[in-house]
Amino acid sequence: MSELMDLYQEVILDHTRKPRNFGSLDSATHRAEGHNPLCGDQMAVSLRMEGDVVRDIRFQGKGCAISTASASMMTEYLKGRRADLLPAAFRRFHDLVTGKTIEPPEDLGKLMAFAGVAAFPVRVKCATLAWHTVKAALENKQEPVTTE
């Protein structure tokens, strides 16, 4: 199990150092901002939807390693998927990072790297900030969302 945790830690560090889909998205059809008041992480998520499919997704902002890596991996996960799959994916991810999952949801792919967050409950909000923000973008919420 230690080797698997080391691999997961490397995946998180890689996405922190070289976040994927970081930057602005001029062709965005949906945008939202999110904030984690506990630690000060701030994030903006932009999506370009074609019908009900996420064709492109980007994020910007500043945050801790967990917040940045989670946003990076979430954008990779969601790109090309139908928007109606987001609530169930978010629920599975949230159950993973809060330790509510008995059987790890294999369909989360690289996001499984965040299973260790469950041992640090204060970091759950860092890991879920991007998810709250993309959900707000898809719901066309104008006010920034928080993890509270």
C-alpha positions as CSV (number, residue, x, y, z in Angstrom):
1,M,0.0,0.0,0.0
2,S,2.9,2.4,0.7
3,E,4.0,2.1,-3.0
4,L,0.5,3.1,-4.1
5,M,0.4,6.1,-1.7
6,D,3.9,7.2,-3.0
7,L,2.5,7.0,-6.6
8,Y,-0.6,9.0,-5.6
9,Q,1.6,11.6,-4.0
10,E,3.7,11.9,-7.1
11,V,0.6,12.3,-9.3
12,I,-0.6,15.2,-7.0
13,L,2.8,16.8,-7.0
14,D,3.1,16.6,-10.8
15,H,-0.3,18.3,-11.2
16,T,0.7,20.9,-8.6
17,R,3.9,21.8,-10.4
18,K,2.5,21.5,-13.9
19,P,-1.3,22.1,-13.7
20,R,-3.2,21.0,-16.8
21,N,-5.9,23.3,-18.3
22,F,-4.6,26.3,-16.3
23,G,-5.4,29.7,-17.8
24,S,-8.2,31.6,-19.4
25,L,-10.7,30.3,-21.8
26,D,-11.9,33.1,-24.1
27,S,-14.6,30.9,-25.7
28,A,-16.2,30.0,-22.4
29,T,-20.0,29.6,-22.3
30,H,-20.1,29.2,-18.5
31,R,-17.9,30.7,-15.7
32,A,-17.9,30.8,-11.9
33,E,-15.6,31.8,-9.1
34,G,-15.0,30.0,-5.9
35,H,-13.4,30.7,-2.6
36,N,-12.3,28.6,0.4
37,P,-12.5,31.1,3.3
38,L,-10.7,28.7,5.6
39,C,-7.4,28.9,3.8
40,G,-7.8,31.7,1.3
41,D,-7.8,29.5,-1.9
42,Q,-9.4,31.3,-4.8
43,M,-10.4,29.8,-8.1
44,A,-12.2,30.6,-11.3
45,V,-13.5,27.9,-13.6
46,S,-14.5,28.4,-17.3
47,L,-16.2,25.9,-19.5
48,R,-17.1,25.8,-23.2
49,M,-20.1,23.6,-23.6
50,E,-21.4,22.2,-26.9
51,G,-24.9,21.0,-26.1
52,D,-24.5,19.0,-22.9
53,V,-20.8,18.1,-23.4
54,V,-17.9,19.8,-21.8
55,R,-15.7,20.5,-24.8
56,D,-13.1,22.6,-23.0
57,I,-12.5,23.6,-19.4
58,R,-9.9,25.7,-17.7
59,F,-9.2,27.1,-14.2
60,Q,-7.3,30.0,-12.8
61,G,-6.5,31.2,-9.3
62,K,-4.2,30.6,-6.4
63,G,-4.3,27.9,-3.9
64,C,-2.5,25.2,-2.0
65,A,-1.1,22.1,-3.6
66,I,-4.2,20.0,-3.0
67,S,-6.5,22.7,-4.4
68,T,-4.4,23.2,-7.6
69,A,-3.9,19.5,-8.2
70,S,-7.5,18.7,-7.7
71,A,-8.6,21.4,-10.2
72,S,-6.0,20.2,-12.7
73,M,-7.2,16.6,-12.5
74,M,-10.8,17.5,-12.3
75,T,-10.5,19.4,-15.6
76,E,-8.9,16.5,-17.3
77,Y,-11.6,14.2,-15.9
78,L,-14.5,16.4,-17.0
79,K,-13.3,17.3,-20.5
80,G,-15.4,15.5,-23.1
81,R,-18.0,14.3,-20.6
82,R,-21.6,15.1,-20.4
83,A,-22.5,17.8,-17.8
84,D,-25.3,15.6,-16.3
85,L,-22.6,13.2,-15.1
86,L,-21.0,15.9,-12.9
87,P,-23.3,15.5,-9.8
88,A,-22.6,11.8,-9.5
89,A,-18.9,12.2,-10.1
90,F,-18.7,15.0,-7.5
91,R,-20.6,12.8,-5.0
92,R,-18.2,9.9,-5.6
93,F,-15.2,12.2,-5.3
94,H,-16.6,13.8,-2.1
95,D,-17.2,10.4,-0.6
96,L,-13.6,9.4,-1.5
97,V,-12.0,12.5,0.2
98,T,-14.2,12.2,3.3
99,G,-13.6,8.5,3.8
100,K,-17.2,7.5,3.2
101,T,-16.2,5.2,0.4
102,I,-15.9,1.5,1.2
103,E,-15.0,0.4,-2.3
104,P,-12.9,3.0,-4.1
105,P,-14.7,4.2,-7.2
106,E,-12.4,3.0,-9.9
107,D,-14.1,5.2,-12.5
108,L,-12.5,8.3,-11.0
109,G,-9.2,7.4,-12.6
110,K,-6.3,9.6,-11.4
111,L,-8.6,11.4,-9.0
112,M,-8.1,8.3,-6.8
113,A,-4.9,10.0,-5.7
114,F,-7.0,12.1,-3.3
115,A,-8.0,9.1,-1.2
116,G,-5.4,10.1,1.4
117,V,-7.2,13.5,2.0
118,A,-9.7,11.6,4.2
119,A,-6.9,11.4,6.8
120,F,-6.8,15.2,6.9
121,P,-10.4,16.5,7.2
122,V,-9.3,20.1,7.1
123,R,-8.0,19.5,3.5
124,V,-11.4,18.3,2.1
125,K,-12.4,21.8,1.3
126,C,-9.2,22.3,-0.6
127,A,-9.8,19.2,-2.6
128,T,-13.4,20.1,-3.4
129,L,-13.2,23.8,-4.2
130,A,-12.8,23.2,-7.9
131,W,-15.8,20.9,-7.9
132,H,-18.0,23.4,-6.1
133,T,-16.9,26.0,-8.6
134,V,-17.6,24.0,-11.7
135,K,-21.0,23.0,-10.4
136,A,-21.8,26.7,-9.9
137,A,-20.6,27.5,-13.4
138,L,-22.9,24.9,-14.9
139,E,-25.8,26.3,-12.8
140,N,-24.9,29.8,-14.1
141,K,-24.5,31.2,-10.6
142,Q,-23.3,34.8,-10.6
143,E,-22.2,35.0,-7.0
144,P,-18.9,33.4,-6.0
145,V,-19.4,30.1,-4.2
146,T,-17.6,29.0,-1.1
147,T,-16.7,25.7,0.4
148,E,-18.7,26.6,3.6
